[in-house]
């Protein structure tokens, strides 16, 4: 298709087939596609993390082809990864900033792999992180702006912890913003 201006699974698979020793990064694939179609003036990439794996590439395909240079950093941003898959491939080059916010990542999982570069900013907004976890781990670099958006944070927790630098804008975006305090129009002035 010489007139297309987007990257699809055929481009990705073509890249893998013709470049078995190169990592399938967004930059490498875009450069390859631009060389393949030199008349293109632009390339549309669907997402910043280049989610070419889903839905066309499945975990079964990845597991059946372990010798391929899969881009685990990009896989971090897909909907196809699971707890068991990440655990089985924990030694791969995951994007831990993204993984830290994935719903199957629990505090127990983080503690099981303390040597990994977990993002406490992303963990702060992860719904599996509770106030009890934050309170019992004050040595961790929690991001209170993002923690203020965490659905486990309630107005009672905010009131009981006035020493915390809560982010009022983020608290308003928290689902607990239906509390009467946030319904006061004077608050927003």
PyMOL commands that set and color helices and strands:
alter all, ss='L'
color gray80, all
select helices_A, chain A and resi 9-18+26-36+59-64+72-75+83-88+96-99+107-112+120-125+131-135+144-147+155-160+168-173+175-178+180-183+185-188
alter helices_A, ss='H'
color red, helices_A
deselect
rebuild
show_as cartoon
